[in-house]
Amino acid sequence: MSRKICVITGTRAEFGLLRWLMQEVQNDPVLELQVIATGMHLSPEFGLTYREVEQAGFSIDAKVEMLLSADTATAVTKSMGLGLIGFADAYARLAPDLIVVLGDRFEILAAASAALIAGIPVAHLHGGETTEGAFDEAIRHSITKMSHLHFVAADEYRRRVIQLGEQPERVFLVGGLGIDAIKRTTLLEREALEASLDFKLGSKNLLITFHPVTLEGASSQQQMAELLTALGNLTETNLIFTMPNADTGGRELAAMVDAFVASHSNARVYASLGQLRYLSCMQYVDGVVGNSSSGLAEAPSMGVGTINIGDRQKGRLAASSVIDCAPSADSISEALAKLYDPEFRSMLGQTVNPYGNGGASKKIVKVLSTCPIDNLLKKSFYDIPNDTRNWN
């Protein structure tokens, strides 16, 4: 009898991380893949990216509409309520044996909460990480406590999940999922990428993604203004922007990017690049700029430098290719100068990614297909021994 594994995806970036895991589940003779699309995937504003899920060869078993046409705190909270209703209906119809969720977004909090009440075990990917500049931090750890199997990207993150009271035998160190995507995706050649983007790359190029800093109030707009001021001085550098996520204040940031691109011929913005074009861009740019996790988790594996702005990703493990800077135009400009410094660029080829060397998808599926799940729902709190050397 097959085991029904329901994978939930709400954003373009998240699907990029989940894709090869979904492929492994789909190919496993013991497992039956179910897919629920939600959040930004279903929004025309963000490119209706559920179609990328289908184009990758996956059938979507349920769509949970939850995004409202606003990004205020009230709208995001109401969206979570709609998500709870939608996931409750989807679970009742699909009857999955286990759901798989990744990360820390509010869509995923709704999915995990509904599963908790429905009595469905949850497997959580990329738990134990920290992002001190966003409310994602609290969401991620909350999902950890609602989950029953944990697949983490680094040993430090495994220790943190155990610190939250999770049993060590249920916490699996598998590495970062994004590295699988890099290793298994055939990237576009430069000419094909330029045709797809309808934009010519220059001698210098940067890939920019800046998301709202949800724990710092109005400063997200201030930080974006500082970033755009620094970028506005780069007249001989081509700038490729991807739009911010559907977080609180995201639309204001998107409007700022649109206005900047409209007045700078060396810049283009895309609602969604998709995984193939995003990774293809990464191989040709001089650096990744902003506050996206991809700059810390994926860019090091491609030997690409990262300028990490502000506190949104504060607390994550970072490779030597990551340049941290304050969210001010002067600090960002200094980081850009370092990015292009010959000494810094000469060491990029020796970068070691703290999130591993790939293979996470196969490791996860091995556990999903063999782990007994009948008694997963009942959890006992794991108290850390006085001697922390006994954690492993």
N, C-alpha and C positions, 0 to 999 in steps of 0.2 A: 504493500500500500504506500502510495507516494505521500510525501510530506509537503504541505502547501506553505510556501515561503512568500510572504507579501512584502514587496519592497515599495517604500513610499518616497516619492521625489517631488520637490516643490520648486526647484530653481535650476537654471541652466548649469551653474557651476557644480551643484550637488550631483546632478545627473552625470556630469563628466567624471566625477569620482566613483559613482555607482555603476557605470556602464559595464565594466568588465566583470564585476561581481555578478551583475544580473545575467551576463552571458554565461558565466560558470554555473549559476543556479539553473539556467535554462537547459544547459547541456548535461546536467547531472541526472542519471537515471532514477535516483531516489527522490529527487526534489521536483516540485511543480511550481513554476514561477507565476506569481500574481503581481500586477503593477497597479498602483494608485498614483495618479498625477493630481497635483493640487497647486495652490499658491500662484507664483509668477508664471508657471507653465501655461496657465489657462487665461492669461491676461494679454489682450492685444497690445497694450502699452509696452509690454516687455517681450513682444515678438511671438506670442503663442508658441512657446518652445516645446510644448507637449508633442509637436510635430517632429521635433528632433528625436524624441524617444521612439516614435513610430518608425521614422526613417532608419533608425538603428536596428530595426527588426523585432521590436517588442510590441506586443499587444497591450493596450491599456484596459484593464478590467474595470476600473472605476475612476471617475473624475470628481473630485471634491472641490466645488467652487467655494471660495471663502474670502477672496480679496475684495474690499470695497474700493470705490474710486476716490480714496483719500488716504493720506498717510499720517494723520494725526494720531496721538496716543489713543484717543477714543476709538478711532477707526480700526487701528491695529487690534485693540482689545475686542471690539465687536467681531472682527475677522476670526479671531481665535474661537469665539462662541459659535460662529457659523461652521467653523472647521469641526468642532466637537460634534455638532449635529450631523454633518456630512460623513465624518468617519464612523460614527455610530451606525448609520445606515449601511455604509459600505462593508463594514465588518460583519454585520448581520447577514448580508447577502453572500459575501465571499467565504465566510467561515474559515479564515486562515488558521494554520496551526502555529504560526509564529510570524511576527512582523519585523522588518529590518528598517531601522531609521539611522540617519547620519547627522551628526553635528548638533546644532544649537539654535535653529531658527524657530520663530513662534509657530509656524505651520507644523513643525515636528513636535513641539510641545503639545499641541492639540491632538495630534495623532497618537502620541504615547499616552496621554491622559485618557483618551477614549478606549485604548487597548487595555489600560489598567482596570477600568470599570468593567469591560467586556470579558476579563479573565483570559486575555491572549498574551502569551509570553512575548517579550520584546528583546531583540538583539540590537545593541547600540554601538555604532561605529564612531571612532574618533572622540571618545570621551576622555576625561581627565585633563584636557587642555585648558589653558586660561587665556582670556581676552578681556583685560581689565577695563577697557574703554567702552564696552558695550553691554547691554543687558543680556546678550547672548551668554555671557559667563554664567549667570544664575540659571538660565534655561538649560544649558548643557549639563550642569550638575544635577538639576532637578530630573532631567531625563535619565541620568545615570541611576538615580534612586528608584525610578519606575521601571528599570530594565532588569533583565535576568541573565543575559549574556553580554559580555563587553569585549570589543575588539579595538585595541589601542595601537597608536602609532609609534610609541617610544616607551622605554622602560620607566622613565620619570612619570609618564602619564599613567602607566599601569599602577605604580605606587600610589598615585593620587586617587585613583578609583578605589583601591583597597582602603586608603585612608578614609574614604566616604562610607566605609562599612561593608563593602562588597567582598564576597568570598573569593580568595585568591584563585581557586580552581575554576572560577567562572570568568576570569579576566585573562584574555589572550593577547599576547604581544605579536602583532602581525605586520607592523610597519604602515606607511602611508599609502592610501589607495591611489593617490594622484600619480605616484611613480609607475604603477601598472599602466596607466593611460599613456604616459610618455613612452614606455618601452613597447607598447602594443599598437600604437597608432602610427600609420604611415603619413607623415606630414607633407604638406603641400610644398612644391618647389616655389621659389621666389616669384617667378612669372605667373604661375597659377594663383598664388596667393594675392598678388596685385590685381589680377583680373577679378577674383572673387570679391575683393574689397572695393574695387573701382577706385584705387588709390595707389599711387606710385610711392614705393619706399625711397628714402633718401640715403645719403651717406651716413647720416645719424638718425636713429629712430628710437622712440620710447613708447611703451605700452602702459597706459594709465588707467587705474581703477581706484576710485575713492568712495567708500561707503560712509553712511552717517555714523557719527560717534554718539550712540544713543544715550550714554550716561553723562554727557557733557552739555545737554541743553542746546542753546542756540549756537554754540561754538562750532558745530558742524559747518554751518555756512561761512563762518569766519575762517575756518581752516581751509575750506575749498577756495575762498577768495585768495588766501595766501599762496596756495598751490598754483592757482591760475596766474597770479602775479609772477611767480618764479618761472613758470613755463612760458609766459608771454615774452620773456627775454630771449628765448631760444629760437631765433629767426632762421637758423640753418639746420634745425632738427625737426623731423616729421613726428607728429603726435597722434597716436591711435588711442582713443578713449573708448572704454566700455562703460555703460550706464550703471549707476549705483543700484543696490538692491531695493526692494519694496519695504524698507524700514522707515521708522518715524523720521520725517524730514527729507526723505529721499527725493521727492519731486522737486523740492527747492534746489537741491544739488544738481539734478538733471537739467533744470532750466538754466542754471549757471553755466553748465558745460555747453548746452546748446548755444547760448549767447556767445561764449568764447569761440566756439568752432565757426560760428557765422562770421566772425570778424578776423579769423586767422586762416589763411589759405593752406597753411602747412598742417592743419589739424582736421581729423574726421572723428565722428562719434558713431557708435553702433549699439543699438538696443541689445543685441545679443550676437556675439561672434560665434557661439557654439564651440564645443571642445576642439574640433579639428582646426578651425581658423585661429582660435586663441593660442593653442600650442604652436601652430605654424608661425604665428606672429612672434611668439616668444623666441623662436630659434633665430630670428633675423633682427631683433631689436637689440639695442645696447643695454637696456635695463628695463625693469618693471618698477613702476612708480605708483605709490598710493598707500592703501592700508588693507589690501586684500590678503587673505591667508595664502593665496597661490604664490605670492612673492616669497613666502617663507617655506612652504611645503613642496612646491613643484619647481620653481625657478632654479634652485641650487642644483638639481639633477640635470639641468640643461646648460650649466655653466654660465648662467645669466645673472648679472648683478641686480640687486633689489634695493630700492630706497623705500624704507618703511617709515611712514609719517605718523607721528603722534602715538597715542596709547591704545588704539583699538586692538592691536595684536600684542599688547604688552603681556609678557608672561610666557609666550610661546617659545619653544626651542628655535634657535636661529643659527644658520650656517655662517661661515666667515664671509660669504658673498652678500650678506645683508648689512646695509648701512642704515642705522637708526638715526632719525633726526626729529627735531621739534616741528610743530605745525606752523612755522613762520617762513615767510618768503626768503629771508636771509639764510636760515638753517637749511632749507630745501636747496637753495642755490649752492651752498657749501657742499651738500651731499651730492649734488649733480657734478660738481667739480671733482669730487673724489671718485665718482663712478667712472669718469673719463680719464682719471689719472693712470698713466701707463703701468705704474707699479701695482695698483689695484687690479687692473685688467689682466696683468700677467699671471696672477694667482687664481683666476676664476676657473681655469681648467683643472685645478687640484682641489676644488671644493668638495667637501664630504657632506652629504645630506643627512642630517640627524634623524630623518624619517625613513631611513633604510634604502634598500636596493631593489624593491619590488617584490612581487609574489603574494601580496596581501590577499587578493581575491581567492586564490586557490586555498590558502590557509583557512580563510573564513568558511568557504564552502565545505571543506573537510569537517569542520566542527558542526556546521549546520546539518550535515547529512548523517553524522554519527552520534552526536550528543543526545542522550535521553532527554526528552522534553516533558514527560508526564508529570514530573514533580518540580518543575522550574518555578512555578508561581509562588510557592511558599519560600520566603527568604529569611535567613537569620542574620542579624547584624554581626559583622566580623570586627571584633575588638583587636586593635593592633597590639602585638606582644611588646613587652618592654624592650626586648632585644630585636630591633628592626631588621637585623640580618636574617631573621627567620621568615621574612615576608615572602620570599620566593619559593 
